[in-house]
Amino acid sequence: MSNRLKVTPNDLSAFWMPFTANRQFKQAPRMLAAAKDMHYTTTDGRQILDGTAGLWCVNAGHCRPKITEAIQSQAAELDYAPAFQMGHPIVFELANRLVDIAPKGMEHVFFTNSGSESVETALKMAIAYHRVKGEGARTRLIGRERGYHGVNFGGISVGGIVSNRKMFGTLLGGVDHLPHTHLPAKNAYTRGEPEYGVELANELERIVTLHDASTIAAVIVEPVAGSTGVLIPPKGYLKKLREICTKHGILLIFDEVITGFGRLGTPFAADYFDVTPDIITTAKGVSNGVIPMGAVFVTKDIHDAFMTGPEHMIEFFHGYTYSGNPIACAAALGTLDTYRDEGLLTRGAELASYWEDALHSLKGEPHVIDIRNIGLIGAIELEPIAGNPTKRAFSAFVKAFERGALIRTTGDIIALSPPLIITKGQIDELIDHVREVLRMVD
Ligand SMILES: Cc1ncc(COP(=O)(O)O)c(C=O)c1O
């Protein structure tokens, strides 16, 4: 085993950790030193069952050989190629491979380096698309309460998570929000898609009436809202949004940064719900989280609308130094090979009912007020401690890590999304860890 496992940095202050309770962490650090398949190894040599695929991204499991080898050989062959006005073969190969598995109608791919960048790219594309089509007044963007679309200004503007927005000023102008779809009084303990709430999609008609369709560029939603604590769309809701967008010439963007690449048991959520958006944003699972990468899928109609004017002119003034970075492309190709060879983009469907039963066996455990599931995603919502929201779930997270399981919490919700290689035995083990910590926490 590597020496790194024995080394614990003795000064933790220089690194300002992202989305972390820095002071709490630095008093009692949770350090990961290695990983393989379904497990992390801590710096003190403990095995931790990964119940969250890292951060919803390691869909193929950890340190998979095809991905590791692809990165190693690419780094030795072509390390970097300029992303602007130059190309290299494997970025084209990757784009074709991605289009091959994408929902029908998605024919072009724009590369980014993260989910946040995919979102900014999609929002800019939507506004620019209407402009090149002669509808330059369509600039408004519609998001949804409780939505998470990354942390850049566009993403937090259309997003709807209060703590991600309130510190950062006035955000983008010209943004409105649909209501969220969380109706616990009616839908608690639903297995899969909830019965109630399809009518919430009609709120889009109200927003269109308020602003006029001619001012609206796009609606962006997560098909299943992940980071806010797993909110599954009510039956028929996404189809209804699609209908209203089509009727008013508004682009529909699915943010599939979490749901893309097999999380629901289908390659994309668009396949699961049989709803085709105009743009799909992805990241995370595209490269198994191993090298940062994002990919934005668009229809031929959107792509072709930009392909006008003098041929020596840049058609879309947008891109990143690392768009389609060769090593990230190699990681993504190794990832797609692994998904294909092991059937991982549909494995979630085989495990979904076992997963559902295991999760719902937690009903009746202390503090539990709702359980939700779809594909290989699950959420256990806890009653908050009065006057101390988030504390109970955070204690459960820390205790689970001490016991040997990585879970994730947001507010007072435990969210689970294991690698798609998980076995039934490991599902039982994960749920048992959760059961035990629910019995332990105050
Ligand atoms: C739906 C969604 N969009 C965007 C993002 C942002 O991705 P990143 O952290 O790679 O910028 C996330 C991250 O969790 C996400 O879940």
The ligand as an SDF file (V2000), in Angstrom:
LIG
                    3D

 16 16  0  0  0  0  0  0  0  0999 V2000
  -27.6890   19.4920  -11.2830 C   0  0  0  0  0  0  0  0  0  0  0  0
  -26.3440   20.0740  -11.0770 C   0  0  0  0  0  0  0  0  0  0  0  0
  -25.9180   21.0710  -11.8700 N   0  0  0  0  0  0  0  0  0  0  0  0
  -24.6970   21.6150  -11.7290 C   0  0  0  0  0  0  0  0  0  0  0  0
  -23.8380   21.1680  -10.7740 C   0  0  0  0  0  0  0  0  0  0  0  0
  -22.4940   21.8090  -10.6120 C   0  0  0  0  0  0  0  0  0  0  0  0
  -21.4750   20.9540  -10.9560 O   0  0  0  0  0  0  0  0  0  0  0  0
  -19.9660   21.3030  -10.5600 P   0  0  0  0  0  0  0  0  0  0  0  0
  -19.8460   21.1560   -9.0900 O   0  0  0  0  0  0  0  0  0  0  0  0
  -19.1780   20.2820  -11.3580 O   0  0  0  0  0  0  0  0  0  0  0  0
  -19.6880   22.6960  -11.0350 O   0  0  0  0  0  0  0  0  0  0  0  0
  -24.2230   20.1290   -9.9290 C   0  0  0  0  0  0  0  0  0  0  0  0
  -23.3180   19.6290   -8.8750 C   0  0  0  0  0  0  0  0  0  0  0  0
  -23.6900   18.8840   -8.0040 O   0  0  0  0  0  0  0  0  0  0  0  0
  -25.5130   19.5760  -10.0730 C   0  0  0  0  0  0  0  0  0  0  0  0
  -25.9600   18.5980   -9.2680 O   0  0  0  0  0  0  0  0  0  0  0  0
  1  2  1  0
  2  3  1  0
  2 15  2  0
  3  4  2  0
  4  5  1  0
  5  6  1  0
  5 12  2  0
  6  7  1  0
  7  8  1  0
  8  9  2  0
  8 10  1  0
  8 11  1  0
 12 13  1  0
 12 15  1  0
 13 14  2  0
 15 16  1  0
M  END
$$$$
